[in-house]
């Protein structure tokens, strides 16, 4: 059995989750940049309803 106390295990899992969130945010930024790069130069009003910004 592991030497981890429940709090230690929780803290480790929470830290790993935070690392994954940072990685996903970074990937999301890359995807958004690629979408903006390949988006058509002119946009219609309906296109403005689509937001590629991060959710708050």
C-alpha positions as CSV (number, residue, x, y, z in Angstrom):
1,X,0.0,0.0,0.0
2,X,1.1,3.6,-0.6
3,X,2.6,5.8,2.0
4,X,0.4,8.7,1.0
5,X,-2.0,10.2,3.4
6,X,-5.4,11.0,1.9
7,X,-4.5,14.8,2.0
8,X,-1.2,14.1,0.2
9,X,-2.9,12.1,-2.5
10,X,-5.5,14.8,-2.9
11,X,-2.9,17.5,-3.1
12,X,-0.9,15.6,-5.7
13,X,-4.0,14.9,-7.8
14,X,-5.0,18.6,-7.6
15,X,-1.5,19.7,-8.7
16,X,-1.6,17.3,-11.7
17,X,-5.1,18.6,-12.6
18,X,-3.7,22.2,-12.5
19,X,-0.8,21.2,-14.8
20,X,-3.2,19.6,-17.3
21,X,-5.4,22.7,-17.2
22,X,-2.4,24.9,-18.1
23,X,-1.5,22.5,-20.9
24,X,-5.0,22.6,-22.3
25,X,-5.1,26.4,-22.1
26,X,-1.9,26.5,-24.0
27,X,-3.3,24.1,-26.7
28,X,-6.5,26.1,-26.8
29,X,-4.5,29.3,-27.5
30,X,-2.7,27.6,-30.4
31,X,-6.0,26.4,-31.8
32,X,-7.5,29.8,-31.5
33,X,-4.5,31.4,-33.3
34,X,-4.7,28.8,-36.1
35,X,-8.4,29.5,-36.5
36,X,-7.8,33.2,-36.7
37,X,-5.0,32.7,-39.2
38,X,-7.1,30.7,-41.5
39,X,-10.4,32.6,-41.0
40,X,-11.7,34.4,-44.0
41,X,-10.6,38.0,-44.2
42,X,-14.2,39.3,-44.4
43,X,-16.7,38.2,-41.8
44,X,-20.5,38.5,-41.8
45,X,-22.6,39.6,-38.8
46,X,-23.6,36.1,-38.1
47,X,-19.9,35.1,-37.8
48,X,-19.5,37.7,-35.0
49,X,-21.8,35.7,-32.8
50,X,-19.2,32.9,-32.7
51,X,-16.6,33.6,-30.1
52,X,-13.3,31.7,-29.8
53,X,-12.5,33.4,-26.5
54,X,-12.0,31.4,-23.3
55,X,-15.0,31.0,-21.1
56,X,-14.8,33.1,-18.0
